[in-house]
Amino acid sequence: MPVILTTVETKAFSGNMWPQLKAVYPYREPIERSSMNSWDDGNFVAAAEKTGRKKLLLCGLWTETRIALPAIQALHDGYEVYVVEDWCGDVSQPGHNNAMRRVVQAGAKPVTALSGLLEWQRDWAQRDTYDAVVDLVEHHFGAYGIGVEYAYTMVHGARPTHFPEYTVPELAVAHS
């Protein structure tokens, strides 16, 4: 699946992309934009067009400006838009909720990260992606991950997931 990463004025405004995200895409440079609305940036639109796809999956910070505005414009330009609601955020919950209502009213489809992942892995006999999907679910999807861990170990005889050991620091005396 093609992925387009973007940032906004990293030196003067928003800072660098999170290292955790860059670690997933170490060889992909984000498109540096000046506009909060990615659809206003010609390089972003060109990258979207270059994929040859007519479905967009959007997620990111500031749902009101960086997600809602490009989603609505992409819809008007003939794209089918999905917004990964739990991979978006805003400065307030009402701001996020209002933005999600706007994109839905405009025709975008809200999805969650888990529902999107499971739509791609509809057939659990599809072994070439099975282990990677199970790993994602076990590490990032709470109770569903626990259920998958159970099935993976009990039904398939897999070894239990190994999580790194954490050392709990000793409490420092705050005041004597």
Steps between C-alpha positions, in 0.01 A plus 500: 500500500649835403564732794547876478659667800478875549616762746428870537784751533713274720766767565266789581171351614430136575832328556620171359292193426485261793796260502261208561326573170825561314627162628216327314591682176876562533559561127202721435543875528190695602369770272574831671202731464423855606122461503309323776280355226700237312262521202619860447854369438575404141765247603250316721230493233758381244609222740137393546443501122824309441371205704232444237252424778163666543460400866677701768548401862573812707629531853703753694504777752252785515194336352332838442765640265740231386240229446156656446601760242703269271240223540220730384706631206606146398135393506415789267784389270349153465692304762340254739623607844531298820604673823664283766323659793714356779821599319395865495501751778434863569554757771162406646253214481221732377730623222578144393133397520383801297762433234396136476137606459603739221692236306217247537245757382725568200507129415814364667479167677624477859695187591715393791852367470385152601205491259726613216761239583241224519346605167840439341543166682153364434622147429695356793622220274699768317830390656734749334364785717362301794802523732550874440133575567499288815812682622337840445178395672677343799715806561257781427136398531429431867234242577472389137875439505465287812237288323723461196792407727284229657397356162853526362652309791220259592360415157814530288754401765706814448737621767361776722590857414813617676490857621815679614565506872452837663676613812286709729713782638516540874307791640714795593435678823327820392530699821657424830 
